[in-house]
Amino acid sequence: MRPRESAKRVTGPERGVRAESGSVDRMPSWSAPAPPTLAGDTDMQANDARLLRGSAVPTAAVAIVAMIVGTVVAGSKGLIGAAFASVVVLAFFSLGQIAIGKITNGNPFMIMNMAMLTYLVQVGAVAILLFAFADATWFDTKVFAIVILAATLVWIAAQVRVFSKLKIAYVEPDGKR
């Protein structure tokens, strides 16, 4: 049994040329797949990470301000309401962004469909939470509702801003579909 030769990534004019001898190889000119990066990221996943970071950081900053204002306005119940609302918004929208990235990684043509479906699910879940905790007494419900609205608007505005600055190719470079 011959020892297996390691596959060398061959590109450009070297295709079909053996590395050891320089002779032309009669084998088909294929190249081994590129090794994954340390994080295993592709360009799409890197863009998803930028979108997530670019949306989560401003929303977290608004959440901190909202917790301070909630404490000043309604005491400890305002702080709890603002903190709970901040966690809800950050969790729902972060998980939604991660889900969109995972689902559409293999099929980029599904991005808009999945984004709309994810957004509808997020808004529906937030509405259910608002109705479920409408009569809660352990936190200030007005602060909770205002912080959910403010944090959601900041998340969406930040996401639009980051997305408009990303350089995402909308044409496949190799011309294949």
Secondary structure as the mmCIF struct_conf table of DSSP 4:
data_model
#
loop_
_struct_conf.conf_type_id
_struct_conf.id
_struct_conf.beg_label_comp_id
_struct_conf.beg_label_asym_id
_struct_conf.beg_label_seq_id
_struct_conf.end_label_comp_id
_struct_conf.end_label_asym_id
_struct_conf.end_label_seq_id
HELX_LH_PP_P HELX_LH_PP_P1 ARG A 2 ALA A 7
HELX_RH_3T_P HELX_RH_3T_P1 GLY A 12 GLU A 14
TURN_TY1_P TURN_TY1_P1 ARG A 15 GLY A 16
STRN STRN1 VAL A 17 VAL A 17
TURN_TY1_P TURN_TY1_P2 ALA A 19 SER A 21
HELX_LH_PP_P HELX_LH_PP_P2 SER A 23 SER A 23
STRN STRN2 VAL A 24 VAL A 24
HELX_LH_PP_P HELX_LH_PP_P3 ASP A 25 ASP A 25
BEND BEND1 MET A 27 MET A 27
HELX_LH_PP_P HELX_LH_PP_P4 ALA A 32 THR A 37
BEND BEND2 LEU A 38 ALA A 39
HELX_RH_AL_P HELX_RH_AL_P1 ASP A 43 THR A 104
BEND BEND3 ASN A 105 GLY A 106
HELX_RH_3T_P HELX_RH_3T_P2 PRO A 108 MET A 110
HELX_RH_AL_P HELX_RH_AL_P2 ILE A 111 ALA A 132
TURN_TY1_P TURN_TY1_P3 PHE A 133 ASP A 135
BEND BEND4 THR A 137 PHE A 139
HELX_RH_AL_P HELX_RH_AL_P3 THR A 141 LYS A 165
BEND BEND5 LEU A 166 LEU A 166
BEND BEND6 TYR A 170 VAL A 171
TURN_TY1_P TURN_TY1_P4 PRO A 173 ASP A 174
BEND BEND7 GLY A 175 GLY A 175
#
